[in-house]
Amino acid sequence: MTRSAKMLLPWLMIFGAGICLRTGIASLSPILDRIERTLSISNAELGLLTTLPVLCMGGLSPLGHRLERRLGLKRAMVTAFTLLTIVLLLRLDGHSYGLLLCTAVGVGVGDAIIRPLLSGFIKGEFASCASAAMSVYAASMGVGSAVAAFGTPRISDVTGSWPLGLAFWALPTALAGLFWMLWREDSAAPAQSVSQPARTISRSCILGLTLFFGLQAGINYVAIAWLPSLYVTLGYSDHTAGLLVASMMLAQTGVSFSMHAIMRVLKLTTIKAALVFSGLAILGTLSLLLAKPLPWLAPLTIGLATGGLFPVALLQPLDFARDRSEVTRLAGLTQTGGYLLGGILPWITGLLIDQSGVAPALLTLLTGSAGLLTVVTVLIRRTYQK
């Protein structure tokens, strides 16, 4: 392998892994109606196909750290990609609801292993440009979601088979696994980052990072799940509501990809970036008050805010941990509670909507979450200063 190829490979490893973390879930959403008609299942049973992976991602995140200690980073990642490839291929037999449930669990387990290990990999390989690597990581996840949501129904239409549309995403997953197989892992212990001093990770710090991760994820999940309903109740068409949410995701991906440049130009540390984008989240959620006359304002602002908050949430464990293994452990701990909290917030929003309507419920929960996120950021900042 040439020197330029060796330099490019770690970036391809991050980009490929990021794409695969979303395709297993995002590919299901646009064809849920086809699955429901084919299998004659209830909405509750249908919901399990997208809920189970998120629950596994939350509950099993520490699994990555354990596998790394037993197998090493490279073999643990290759194992996870192999699992993901197999379960996605099993979706070829999509006419079995029980098998689809098993693949949903498999996708969640694979994601739970890969996510914290990626954070540790970036700590070890990109110590001097971690924010750039995290920007690529976060943006690639957005690309994976968009490509899977756009491509799955079209592949299903062309082939005449929605199971084939779901199983197609085993191909990029296998390719991502190949990138990791080509990488030569340094057997020596990862060097400690010289850009960040070592800190004692207290329970309050872990709790703060967990709340930050969960709240930023929850704001994103709630906006994606319920903003279309808000705009429909305001008199906009389904098509317009979908375009508005798509604009939010486009802004989100753009900011995530540019986050390294934004932080460098504005001279933002991780904690300062957290404060800036938390404040932007408050402005975005308050702009829901103008959803009728200015329908684009809230999705655009929330997209900009969540696009910055996600890479910040990924960067924070790197600032507190001393080495790659500790980053993997800390990322696993914070993402465990974080994904569970983020996954619960859309459900809580639904309960509020039943009681008070879409607009009041969204404004209350999103603004409250953004405000609490800012408070948590201030508390984390105190930990940084110790």
RABEL-V767827 format. One record per pair of residues at least 12 apart in sequence whose C-alpha atoms are under 10 Angstrom apart, sorted by sequence separation. I is the first residue (numbers start at 1). J is the second residue. D is the distance in whole Angstrom. If there is no record, write none. Layout:
BEGIN
i/j/d
I/J/D
I/J/D
END
This chain:
BEGIN
i/j/d
64/76/8
67/79/9
87/99/9
88/100/9
90/102/9
91/103/7
122/134/8
152/164/9
153/165/7
156/168/10
228/240/9
229/241/8
285/297/10
286/298/8
287/299/9
315/327/10
317/329/9
318/330/9
349/361/6
350/362/9
352/364/9
33/46/9
64/77/9
67/80/10
87/100/9
90/103/7
91/104/10
152/165/5
153/166/9
155/168/8
228/241/5
229/242/10
231/244/9
284/297/8
285/298/6
317/330/6
318/331/9
348/361/9
349/362/7
352/365/9
32/46/7
89/103/9
119/133/10
151/165/8
152/166/6
227/241/8
228/242/6
231/245/10
259/273/9
283/297/10
284/298/5
285/299/9
287/301/8
288/302/10
316/330/10
317/331/6
349/363/10
32/47/9
87/102/8
88/103/7
119/134/8
122/137/9
151/166/10
152/167/9
227/242/9
228/243/9
283/298/8
284/299/7
286/301/10
287/302/9
316/331/9
317/332/10
349/364/9
64/80/9
87/103/5
88/104/9
118/134/9
152/168/8
228/244/8
284/300/8
285/301/8
286/302/10
315/331/9
317/333/10
346/362/10
349/365/7
32/49/9
86/103/9
87/104/8
148/165/9
151/168/10
152/169/9
227/244/9
228/245/7
281/298/10
284/301/5
285/302/7
314/331/8
317/334/8
348/365/9
349/366/9
28/46/10
29/47/10
32/50/10
87/105/9
88/106/9
119/137/9
148/166/9
151/169/10
224/242/10
227/245/7
283/301/7
284/302/5
313/331/9
84/103/9
87/106/6
88/107/8
118/137/9
226/245/10
282/301/9
283/302/8
284/303/8
346/365/9
29/49/9
83/103/10
86/106/9
87/107/7
148/168/10
225/245/9
281/301/7
282/302/9
284/304/9
285/305/10
314/334/10
345/365/8
28/49/8
29/50/8
85/106/10
86/107/10
148/169/8
224/245/7
280/301/7
281/302/6
284/305/8
313/334/10
314/335/9
345/366/9
28/50/7
84/106/7
85/107/9
115/137/10
223/245/8
224/246/9
280/302/8
281/303/9
283/305/9
284/306/10
313/335/10
83/106/7
84/107/6
87/110/9
280/303/10
281/304/8
282/305/9
25/49/8
26/50/9
83/107/8
84/108/9
224/248/9
280/304/8
281/305/5
345/369/9
25/50/6
84/109/8
85/110/9
144/169/10
223/248/9
224/249/9
277/302/10
280/305/5
281/306/7
24/50/9
25/51/9
80/106/10
81/107/10
83/109/9
84/110/6
279/305/8
280/306/9
25/52/10
80/107/9
83/110/6
84/111/8
277/304/8
278/305/7
281/308/10
25/53/7
82/110/9
83/111/10
144/172/10
220/248/10
277/305/5
278/306/9
280/308/10
281/309/9
24/53/9
25/54/9
80/109/8
81/110/7
220/249/9
276/305/9
277/306/8
280/309/10
80/110/5
81/111/9
277/307/9
278/308/9
79/110/9
80/111/8
274/305/10
277/308/6
278/309/7
80/112/9
81/113/9
220/252/10
276/308/9
277/309/6
77/110/9
80/113/6
81/114/8
276/309/9
277/310/10
79/113/9
80/114/7
274/308/8
275/309/9
79/114/10
273/308/8
274/309/6
277/312/9
77/113/8
78/114/9
273/309/8
274/310/9
76/113/8
77/114/6
274/311/10
76/114/8
77/115/10
273/311/10
274/312/6
270/309/10
273/312/7
274/313/8
77/117/7
272/312/10
73/114/10
76/117/8
77/118/9
270/311/9
271/312/8
270/312/6
271/313/10
274/316/9
74/117/9
269/312/10
270/313/9
73/117/7
270/314/10
271/315/10
64/109/10
68/113/9
73/118/9
263/308/10
270/315/7
271/316/8
63/109/9
64/110/9
67/113/8
262/308/9
270/316/7
61/108/10
63/110/10
64/111/9
66/113/9
73/120/9
74/121/9
252/299/10
256/303/10
49/97/9
53/101/9
56/104/9
57/105/9
60/108/8
61/109/8
64/112/7
65/113/8
73/121/8
248/296/9
251/299/9
252/300/8
255/303/8
256/304/9
259/307/8
260/308/10
270/318/10
271/319/10
52/101/8
56/105/7
59/108/10
60/109/7
61/110/10
63/112/7
64/113/4
65/114/10
68/117/8
247/296/8
248/297/10
250/299/10
251/300/6
252/301/9
254/303/9
255/304/6
256/305/10
258/307/9
259/308/7
270/319/8
52/102/9
53/103/9
54/104/9
55/105/9
56/106/9
57/107/9
58/108/9
59/109/9
60/110/10
61/111/8
62/112/8
63/113/6
64/114/7
67/117/9
248/298/8
249/299/8
250/300/9
251/301/8
252/302/8
253/303/8
254/304/8
255/305/8
256/306/9
257/307/8
258/308/9
259/309/10
46/97/9
49/100/7
50/101/9
52/103/10
53/104/6
54/105/9
56/107/9
57/108/5
58/109/10
60/111/9
61/112/5
62/113/8
63/114/9
64/115/8
65/116/7
244/295/8
245/296/9
248/299/5
249/300/9
251/302/9
252/303/4
253/304/9
255/306/9
256/307/5
257/308/9
259/310/10
260/311/9
45/97/9
48/100/10
49/101/6
52/104/6
53/105/6
56/108/5
57/109/6
60/112/6
61/113/6
64/116/6
65/117/7
68/120/10
244/296/6
247/299/7
248/300/5
251/303/5
252/304/5
255/307/5
256/308/6
259/311/7
48/101/7
49/102/9
51/104/9
52/105/6
53/106/8
54/107/9
55/108/7
56/109/6
57/110/8
58/111/10
59/112/8
60/113/8
61/114/9
63/116/9
64/117/6
243/296/10
244/297/9
245/298/10
246/299/9
247/300/6
248/301/8
249/302/9
250/303/8
251/304/6
252/305/7
253/306/9
254/307/7
255/308/6
256/309/8
259/312/9
49/103/9
50/104/7
51/105/9
52/106/9
53/107/6
54/108/6
55/109/9
56/110/9
57/111/6
58/112/7
61/115/8
62/116/8
63/117/10
64/118/9
241/295/9
244/298/9
245/299/6
246/300/10
248/302/7
249/303/6
250/304/9
251/305/9
252/306/6
253/307/6
254/308/9
255/309/10
256/310/7
257/311/9
39/94/9
46/101/9
49/104/6
50/105/10
52/107/9
53/108/4
54/109/9
56/111/8
57/112/4
61/116/7
62/117/10
65/120/9
240/295/10
241/296/10
244/299/6
245/300/9
248/303/4
249/304/9
251/306/9
252/307/4
253/308/9
255/310/10
256/311/6
38/94/9
39/95/7
41/97/8
45/101/9
48/104/8
49/105/8
52/108/7
53/109/7
56/112/7
57/113/8
61/117/10
64/120/10
236/292/9
243/299/10
244/300/8
247/303/8
248/304/8
251/307/7
252/308/7
255/311/9
256/312/9
38/95/7
39/96/8
40/97/10
48/105/10
51/108/9
52/109/10
53/110/9
54/111/9
55/112/10
56/113/10
57/114/10
234/291/8
235/292/9
246/303/10
248/305/10
249/306/9
250/307/9
251/308/10
252/309/10
38/96/10
39/97/7
50/108/10
53/111/8
54/112/9
57/115/9
230/288/9
234/292/7
245/303/9
248/306/9
249/307/8
252/310/9
35/94/8
38/97/10
53/112/9
236/295/9
248/307/9
17/77/9
21/81/10
24/84/8
35/95/8
231/291/8
20/81/9
24/85/10
36/97/10
125/186/10
227/288/10
230/291/9
231/292/8
234/295/10
35/97/9
124/186/10
212/274/9
216/278/9
219/281/9
223/285/9
230/292/10
21/84/9
24/87/9
100/163/10
320/383/9
17/81/9
20/84/9
24/88/7
127/191/9
227/291/10
231/295/8
302/366/10
316/380/10
320/384/8
20/85/10
23/88/10
124/189/9
125/190/8
127/192/8
128/193/8
216/281/9
305/370/10
319/384/9
124/190/6
125/191/9
127/193/6
128/194/8
129/195/10
212/278/10
219/285/9
94/161/9
95/162/10
123/190/9
124/191/7
126/193/9
127/194/8
128/195/7
94/162/8
95/163/8
123/191/9
124/192/8
125/193/10
127/195/7
128/196/10
291/359/9
92/161/9
94/163/5
121/190/9
123/192/9
124/193/8
127/196/9
92/162/9
93/163/7
94/164/8
120/190/10
123/193/8
289/359/9
91/162/9
92/163/5
93/164/9
227/298/9
288/359/8
289/360/10
91/163/6
92/164/5
94/166/9
227/299/8
288/360/10
90/163/9
91/164/7
92/165/8
94/167/9
89/163/9
90/164/10
91/165/9
92/166/7
93/167/9
288/362/8
289/363/8
88/163/10
89/164/9
91/166/6
92/167/6
223/298/10
224/299/9
288/363/7
28/104/10
88/164/10
90/166/9
91/167/5
92/168/9
223/299/8
287/363/9
89/166/8
90/167/7
91/168/9
285/362/8
286/363/7
88/166/7
89/167/5
285/363/7
286/364/9
288/366/10
24/103/9
25/104/8
88/167/5
89/168/8
91/170/10
223/302/8
285/364/9
288/367/9
24/104/8
87/167/9
88/168/8
89/169/8
90/170/9
223/303/9
285/365/9
286/366/9
287/367/10
86/167/9
88/169/7
89/170/6
285/366/6
286/367/6
24/106/10
25/107/8
85/167/9
88/170/5
89/171/9
220/302/8
284/366/9
285/367/5
24/107/6
25/108/9
85/168/10
87/170/8
88/171/9
219/302/9
220/303/8
284/367/8
285/368/9
23/107/9
24/108/9
85/169/8
86/170/7
282/366/8
283/367/9
285/369/9
286/370/10
22/107/9
84/169/10
85/170/5
88/173/9
220/305/9
281/366/9
282/367/6
285/370/8
21/107/8
24/110/10
84/170/7
85/171/8
219/305/10
220/306/6
281/367/8
282/368/9
284/370/9
285/371/10
20/107/10
21/108/9
24/111/9
85/172/9
86/173/10
219/306/8
220/307/9
282/369/9
283/370/9
82/170/10
85/173/6
86/174/9
218/306/10
281/369/9
282/370/5
283/371/10
21/110/8
22/111/9
81/170/9
84/173/7
85/174/6
216/305/9
217/306/8
220/309/10
281/370/6
282/371/6
20/110/10
21/111/6
83/173/10
84/174/8
85/175/10
216/306/7
220/310/9
280/370/9
281/371/8
282/372/10
20/111/9
21/112/9
82/173/8
83/174/10
85/176/10
216/307/10
278/369/10
279/370/8
282/373/9
81/173/6
82/174/7
85/177/9
216/308/10
217/309/9
278/370/6
279/371/8
281/373/9
282/374/9
18/111/10
21/114/8
81/174/7
84/177/9
216/309/6
217/310/7
277/370/10
278/371/8
281/374/9
17/111/10
20/114/10
21/115/8
81/175/9
82/176/10
215/309/10
216/310/7
278/372/9
279/373/9
280/374/10
81/176/7
82/177/7
278/373/6
279/374/7
18/114/9
78/174/10
81/177/5
82/178/10
213/309/9
216/312/10
217/313/9
277/373/10
278/374/5
17/114/8
18/115/9
80/177/8
81/178/9
212/309/9
213/310/8
216/313/8
277/374/9
278/375/9
17/115/9
78/176/9
79/177/9
212/310/10
275/373/9
276/374/9
278/376/10
77/176/10
78/177/6
81/180/9
213/312/9
214/313/9
274/373/9
275/374/7
278/377/8
18/118/9
77/177/8
78/178/8
146/246/9
212/312/10
213/313/6
274/374/8
275/375/9
17/118/8
78/179/9
212/313/7
213/314/8
275/376/10
276/377/10
78/180/6
274/376/10
275/377/6
74/177/10
77/180/7
78/181/7
146/249/8
210/313/9
213/316/9
274/377/7
275/378/8
14/118/7
77/181/9
145/249/9
146/250/9
209/313/8
212/316/10
273/377/10
274/378/9
13/118/9
14/119/10
75/180/9
209/314/10
272/377/9
74/180/7
75/181/8
143/249/10
271/377/7
272/378/10
274/380/10
275/381/9
14/121/9
73/180/10
74/181/7
142/249/8
143/250/9
146/253/10
209/316/7
271/378/9
274/381/9
13/121/10
14/122/8
74/182/10
142/250/8
209/317/8
74/183/8
271/380/8
272/381/8
74/184/8
75/185/10
142/252/8
143/253/7
271/381/6
10/121/9
11/122/10
74/185/7
142/253/5
143/254/10
206/317/9
270/381/10
271/382/10
10/122/9
73/185/8
74/186/10
141/253/8
142/254/9
205/317/10
72/185/9
73/186/10
139/252/8
140/253/8
271/384/8
138/252/10
139/253/5
142/256/9
206/320/10
10/125/8
11/126/10
72/187/9
138/253/8
139/254/7
141/256/10
142/257/9
205/320/9
10/126/9
18/134/10
138/254/10
139/255/8
140/256/9
201/317/10
27/144/9
136/253/10
138/255/9
139/256/5
140/257/8
15/133/9
18/136/8
19/137/8
22/140/9
23/141/9
26/144/8
27/145/8
30/148/9
31/149/9
135/253/9
138/256/6
139/257/5
202/320/10
213/331/10
14/133/8
15/134/10
18/137/5
19/138/9
21/140/9
22/141/6
23/142/10
25/144/10
26/145/5
27/146/9
29/148/9
30/149/6
34/153/10
135/254/10
137/256/9
138/257/7
139/258/9
201/320/7
14/134/9
15/135/10
16/136/10
17/137/8
18/138/7
19/139/9
20/140/9
21/141/6
22/142/8
23/143/9
24/144/9
25/145/8
26/146/8
27/147/9
28/148/9
29/149/7
30/150/8
135/255/8
136/256/8
137/257/8
139/259/9
199/319/8
200/320/8
201/321/8
210/330/10
214/334/8
218/338/9
222/342/9
226/346/8
11/132/10
15/136/6
16/137/9
18/139/8
19/140/5
20/141/7
21/142/10
22/143/9
23/144/6
24/145/9
26/147/9
27/148/5
28/149/8
30/151/9
31/152/8
135/256/5
136/257/6
138/259/9
198/319/8
199/320/6
200/321/8
201/322/10
209/330/9
210/331/9
213/334/7
214/335/8
217/338/8
218/339/8
221/342/7
222/343/9
225/346/7
11/133/7
14/136/7
15/137/6
18/140/5
19/141/5
22/144/6
23/145/6
26/148/6
27/149/5
30/152/7
31/153/6
134/256/8
135/257/5
136/258/9
196/318/8
197/319/8
198/320/7
199/321/7
200/322/9
209/331/9
210/332/10
212/334/9
213/335/7
214/336/9
216/338/9
217/339/7
218/340/9
220/342/8
221/343/7
222/344/9
224/346/9
225/347/10
10/133/9
14/137/6
15/138/9
17/140/8
18/141/5
19/142/7
20/143/10
21/144/7
22/145/5
23/146/9
25/148/9
26/149/6
27/150/8
29/152/9
30/153/7
134/257/9
135/258/7
136/259/9
196/319/6
197/320/8
198/321/7
199/322/7
210/333/8
211/334/8
212/335/10
213/336/10
214/337/7
215/338/7
216/339/10
217/340/10
218/341/7
219/342/8
221/344/9
222/345/7
223/346/8
226/349/8
12/136/10
13/137/10
14/138/9
15/139/8
16/140/8
17/141/8
18/142/8
19/143/6
20/144/6
21/145/9
22/146/9
23/147/8
24/148/8
25/149/9
26/150/9
27/151/8
28/152/8
29/153/10
38/162/10
132/256/10
133/257/9
135/259/6
136/260/9
195/319/9
196/320/8
197/321/9
198/322/5
206/330/8
209/333/9
210/334/4
211/335/9
213/337/8
214/338/4
215/339/9
217/341/8
218/342/4
219/343/10
221/345/8
222/346/5
225/349/10
226/350/8
233/357/10
234/358/10
11/136/8
15/140/5
16/141/9
18/143/9
19/144/4
20/145/9
22/147/10
23/148/5
27/152/6
28/153/9
31/156/9
132/257/8
134/259/8
135/260/6
193/318/9
196/321/9
197/322/8
198/323/9
201/326/10
206/331/9
209/334/6
210/335/6
213/338/5
214/339/6
216/341/10
217/342/5
218/343/6
220/345/10
221/346/6
222/347/9
225/350/10
233/358/8
234/359/9
11/137/9
14/140/8
15/141/8
18/144/7
19/145/7
22/148/8
23/149/8
26/152/9
27/153/8
132/258/8
133/259/10
134/260/8
135/261/9
193/319/9
196/322/8
207/333/9
208/334/9
209/335/9
210/336/8
211/337/8
212/338/8
213/339/8
214/340/7
215/341/7
216/342/8
217/343/8
218/344/8
219/345/8
220/346/9
221/347/10
222/348/9
233/359/9
14/141/10
17/144/10
18/145/10
19/146/10
22/149/10
35/162/8
131/258/10
132/259/7
133/260/8
206/333/8
207/334/7
210/337/6
211/338/6
214/341/5
215/342/6
218/345/6
219/346/9
222/349/7
226/353/10
230/357/9
231/358/9
15/143/10
16/144/9
19/147/9
20/148/10
34/162/8
35/163/9
131/259/7
132/260/5
193/321/9
194/322/10
206/334/6
209/337/10
210/338/5
211/339/10
213/341/9
214/342/5
215/343/10
217/345/9
218/346/7
222/350/9
230/358/6
231/359/9
15/144/10
19/148/9
23/152/9
131/260/5
132/261/8
192/321/9
193/322/7
201/330/9
205/334/10
209/338/8
210/339/9
213/342/8
214/343/8
229/358/7
230/359/6
32/162/10
130/260/9
131/261/9
192/322/6
193/323/7
207/337/9
210/340/10
211/341/8
212/342/10
214/344/9
215/345/8
229/359/9
230/360/10
31/162/8
129/260/8
132/263/10
191/322/9
192/323/5
193/324/9
207/338/10
210/341/9
211/342/9
214/345/9
227/358/9
230/361/10
31/163/10
131/263/8
132/264/10
190/322/10
191/323/7
192/324/8
226/358/8
227/359/9
230/362/8
131/264/9
190/323/6
191/324/8
226/359/10
28/162/10
31/165/9
189/323/9
190/324/6
31/166/9
189/324/9
190/325/8
226/361/10
227/362/8
189/325/9
226/362/8
28/165/9
27/165/8
28/166/7
131/269/10
27/166/6
131/270/9
223/362/8
26/166/10
27/167/9
222/362/8
25/166/10
27/168/10
24/166/8
27/169/8
23/166/9
24/167/9
219/362/10
222/365/9
223/366/8
222/366/8
23/168/10
24/169/7
23/169/7
24/170/9
219/365/9
220/366/9
23/170/9
218/365/10
219/366/6
218/366/9
219/367/9
20/169/8
23/172/9
24/173/10
219/368/10
19/169/10
20/170/9
23/173/9
219/369/7
20/171/10
215/366/10
218/369/8
219/370/7
20/172/7
21/173/9
218/370/10
19/172/8
20/173/6
216/369/8
19/173/8
20/174/9
215/369/6
216/370/8
219/373/10
17/172/9
20/175/10
214/369/10
215/370/8
16/172/7
17/173/8
20/176/8
58/214/10
215/371/10
16/173/8
19/176/9
20/177/10
212/369/10
215/372/8
216/373/7
16/174/10
17/175/9
18/176/9
212/370/10
215/373/6
16/175/8
17/176/6
214/373/9
215/374/10
16/176/5
17/177/8
212/372/9
213/373/9
15/176/8
16/177/8
211/372/9
212/373/6
215/376/9
13/175/10
14/176/9
16/178/10
17/179/9
211/373/8
212/374/9
13/176/6
16/179/8
17/180/9
212/375/10
12/176/8
13/177/8
16/180/9
212/376/6
13/178/9
14/179/9
142/307/9
208/373/10
211/376/7
212/377/7
13/179/6
14/180/9
210/376/10
211/377/9
12/179/7
13/180/6
208/375/10
209/376/8
11/179/10
12/180/9
13/181/10
139/307/9
208/376/6
209/377/9
212/380/9
10/179/8
13/182/10
138/307/8
207/376/9
208/377/8
9/179/7
10/180/8
13/183/9
138/308/9
208/378/10
209/379/10
9/180/9
139/310/10
208/379/7
209/380/7
10/182/10
135/307/10
138/310/7
139/311/9
208/380/6
9/182/8
10/183/8
135/308/9
138/311/6
207/380/9
208/381/10
9/183/7
137/311/8
138/312/10
205/379/9
206/380/9
135/310/9
136/311/9
204/379/9
205/380/7
208/383/9
6/182/9
134/310/9
135/311/6
138/314/8
204/380/9
205/381/10
6/183/8
134/311/6
135/312/9
137/314/9
205/382/10
6/184/9
133/311/10
134/312/8
205/383/7
132/311/10
134/313/10
135/314/9
204/383/9
205/384/9
131/311/8
134/314/7
135/315/9
1/182/9
131/312/8
134/315/7
202/383/9
133/315/10
201/383/9
131/314/9
200/383/10
131/315/7
199/383/9
130/315/8
199/384/9
200/386/10
131/318/10
199/386/9
130/318/8
130/319/10
127/318/9
123/315/9
122/315/9
123/317/9
124/318/10
119/314/7
123/318/6
118/314/10
119/315/8
122/318/9
123/319/9
127/323/10
119/316/10
120/317/9
127/324/10
116/314/9
119/317/8
120/318/8
123/321/9
115/314/10
119/318/8
123/322/9
124/323/7
125/324/9
123/323/7
124/324/5
116/317/10
120/321/10
123/324/5
124/325/9
121/323/10
122/324/8
123/325/9
120/323/8
121/324/6
123/326/10
124/327/9
120/324/4
121/325/9
123/327/7
119/324/8
120/325/6
122/327/9
123/328/9
118/324/10
119/325/10
120/326/8
121/327/9
122/328/10
117/324/9
120/327/5
121/328/8
117/325/9
119/327/7
120/328/5
116/325/10
118/327/9
119/328/6
120/329/8
117/327/8
118/328/8
119/329/10
120/330/9
116/327/8
117/328/5
119/330/9
120/331/8
116/328/5
117/329/9
119/331/7
115/328/9
116/329/7
118/331/9
119/332/9
114/328/10
116/330/8
117/331/8
113/328/10
116/331/5
117/332/8
115/331/8
116/332/5
115/332/8
116/333/9
114/332/10
116/334/9
113/332/9
116/335/8
112/332/8
115/335/9
112/335/9
112/336/9
73/324/10
73/325/9
72/325/10
73/328/10
69/325/8
68/325/8
65/324/10
66/325/10
65/325/7
68/328/9
65/326/9
68/329/10
65/327/9
66/328/9
65/328/6
66/329/8
64/328/7
65/329/5
63/328/10
64/329/8
65/330/9
62/328/8
63/329/9
65/331/9
66/332/10
61/328/9
62/329/7
64/331/10
65/332/7
61/329/9
62/330/9
64/332/7
65/333/10
61/330/10
62/331/8
63/332/8
61/331/8
62/332/5
63/333/10
61/332/5
62/333/6
60/332/8
61/333/7
62/334/9
59/332/9
60/333/9
61/334/9
62/335/9
58/332/9
59/333/9
61/335/6
62/336/7
57/332/9
58/333/9
60/335/9
61/336/5
58/334/9
59/335/9
60/336/7
61/337/9
58/335/6
59/336/5
57/335/8
58/336/4
59/337/8
61/339/9
57/336/7
58/337/6
59/338/10
56/336/9
57/337/10
58/338/7
59/339/8
55/336/9
57/338/10
58/339/5
59/340/7
57/339/7
58/340/5
56/339/9
57/340/8
58/341/9
55/339/7
56/340/9
58/342/9
54/339/7
55/340/6
58/343/9
54/340/8
55/341/10
54/342/9
55/343/8
54/343/7
55/344/10
51/343/8
END
